[in-house]
Amino acid sequence: MSSVTYRRPGLVARDHVFRVPLSHGDPGSGEIEVFGREVVAPAKQDQQLPWLVYLQGGPGGKAERPLSTSAWLGRALQDYRVLLLDQRGTGRSTPANRQSLAGLTPAQQAEHLSLLRADSIVRDAEAVRAQLIGDEPWSVLGQSFGGFCALTYLSLAPQGLRQVLITGGIPTLTGHADDVYRAAYARTLRKNDAYFARYPQDAAIVRRVVEHLAEHEVIMPAGERLTPERFQTLGIQFGQGSQFDALHYLLEEAFIGDTLSDTFRRGVDAVVSFAARPLYAVLHESIYCQGTASEWSAHRVRAEFPEFDPATAGRINLTGEMIYPWMFEQDPSLVPLREAADLLAAKSDWPVLYDLDQLARNEVPVAAAVYHDDMFVDRDHSLESAGQVRGARVWVTNEYEHDGVKASPAVLDRLLAMNRGDA
């Protein structure tokens, strides 16, 4: 383990690099690096504080880079020494992308990528905990996919946990990926309804953009063509309170005369490109797989929702977080991983991620925020799963969207109070 310390207004940070096995079940698999940034309030840097490890959403999302101590981080630093963990394959941890995997065959790429799920992330966290603080348990805050990881943590290594806090991240524990995406399409349609109710004039602009893309070759900053179906994926912004209105401001500058503006193309690219987060696309469906293959679930289930077909729908609706095989033909950052993605979609021997018996006898305090109108994680699935975790306390709220923990310190404050028995 190596570390570097530096200061900035409001916090003291120490960067750590840890060595862990690529495959925790195979000592001969070699090692990778896992990066974590320790953050503490300047006035408390010399105090013995309990640890809180933050598990970022995703899959394939690196930990937050703290630009301020607002929202959840500021609240956490009142009581904790925080570890912002770059999950394996992301950020400053040993990367997994088209460049780092270029020397491998598609089968080797798929094997490597299959080792980046929640079970491996949890075993990394336990290795990091042992190297950093020894036997002392720590608290976990899991946002979105980080909450999925937290439930895997409760299943595989509850002895490492003092408490678990989950925000917008309780998945189905037993459902198939088809169940997940079937529910997701319905929720995304409701978000489209809400968006076009707020900005009814944008329906005509969206249709004009789609028709323009169908008739013209529009080149993106990375050199690829922008297609109608790729433009439709801008609906992923509907799921975050901080981004819901961003699409409107992008669309209002879409055209200069009869041409799509550079501003628009640059803005679209910032949302739809997977260059900075390829694992989100590569692993998205696998996070729901336990002994089953996804077989491109979102692509298959979409046929049940003709509302998303521009050729038949009265209003052109935008899709959400769904991942499609054509993305691996159109996005330059994904094209080299296309065959590996197909192999992962066909893989049926995925390990189980959740131990239902262990969760049923859980003794670790668990508090979770379930967002009533969450576009990314189904409310009903979350409540059903929470009911299978002994002692889990759940707060259902419609005050926040999926990014609520980043919007207000009140979210984390409420969860901490729940685990103390004060709320």
Summary of the structure (lengths in Angstrom):
residues: 423
radius of gyration: 21.4
end to end distance: 39.2
largest distance: 64.8
contacts: 1459
relative contact order: 0.14
helix: 43%
strand: 17%
